[in-house]
Amino acid sequence: AQTVTQSQPEMSVQEAETVTLSCTYDTSESDYYLFWYKQPPSRQMILVIRQEAYKQQNATENRFSVNFQKAAKSFSLKISDSQLGDAAMYFCAYRVDGGATNKLIFGTGTLLAVQP
Amino acid sequence: NAGVTQTPKFQVLKTGQSMTLQCAQDMNHEYMSWYRQDPGMGLRLIHYSVGAGITDQGEVPNGYNVSRSTTEDFPLRLLSAAPSQTSVYFCATTRPAGGYGYTFGSGTRLTVV
């Protein structure tokens, strides 16, 4: 069964600094997608970044980038120039491409605090 | 363009009561799902649907019932509420292929006393 593990329940970063959130996953599939979602105190789930497993190039969205290591089944999120608005719960998630279920499997989350 | 609309946003139930959480999407997506979020456990899949008339169980289906009569609506029913069902519930939708991200509703915070 596919699993997603986030080993850091909480992290803290100073404003303007860089922080990296860790995520590992377990799967026997070759085609899949990985995501990072942000959940601020408003509770809304916001898609931050998406990575296609067949692409070796790491995805980037403005200050957010990933380090995708397929062989190691690792998918970390780097936030550069951290801002107060980045404070949130961050979830790593995995999805198999196509198929009947399209399930999105989540890790347990990392709560990020940003210190002014 | 509302995306995914969940109602209500908050609800308090007494043990044994029943209720329906509503979910509606205007994105014309075939796939819809319900998750519950509990502290330290992430989001866990309750039920999902790959199209009108087709539903299946997820990871934690006990105590919940779903139906899908239209593409747009996917209600979640709590048959006899228990304190263990105190949680935040999310409805989500996505396209069936292509690895698209999910679009989530704003969530329902349910407390069972």
Interface residues (C-beta under 8 A of the other chain):
Chain A: V4 Q6 P9 Y32 Y33 F35 Y37 R43 Q44 M45 L47 R50 E52 F91 R95 D97 G98 A100 T101 N102 K103 L104 I105 F106 G107 T108 G109
Chain B: Y31 S33 Y35 G40 M41 G42 L43 R44 L45 Y48 V50 D56 G58 V88 F90 A92 T94 P96 A97 G98 G99 G101 Y102 F104 S106 G107 R109
